[in-house]
Structures are given as C-alpha cells and as structure tokens.
C-alpha cells in the first residue's frame, strides 16, 4: 500500500489526476485496501486538476468505506 500511495502522490504532484484515480481503482482491483493516505492523495490530485466533482465523489466514497478523512482530505 505504501508503494501505491507513493505512486498516487507522484501523480498528484505531476497533476495527473486521471492516473491517480486509475491507481486507486487498480489498488482495489488487486484486493489491496486503500487507506486514508491513498484516498487523500487521489482527492488532492483531483483538486490540483480542477476536477472538483471527482474530488467530491472520492470523499463520499471514502466515507462509504468507513474511513475518517484527515486534514488533507
């Protein structure tokens, strides 16, 4: 999960929100459980890519997964 989070973070910094989302979904497909850092990185990537609808949808999904958002989220 830490390696995947690093990749999501790199996508965020590179303003590749679409790649960050792809990695998040791929994590779940590989039966890994994204943590708060995973979700927050994807949310931040959407924010930096001006994809507010995507960021909001991710926040809702994060809550649906019973994760408590942190300050970054």
Secondary structure, DSSP 4 states (H G I P E B T S, - for coil): -HHHHHHHHHHHHTT-HHHHHHHHHHHHHTT----HHHHHHHHHHHHHTT-HHHHHHHHHHHHHTTPPP-S--
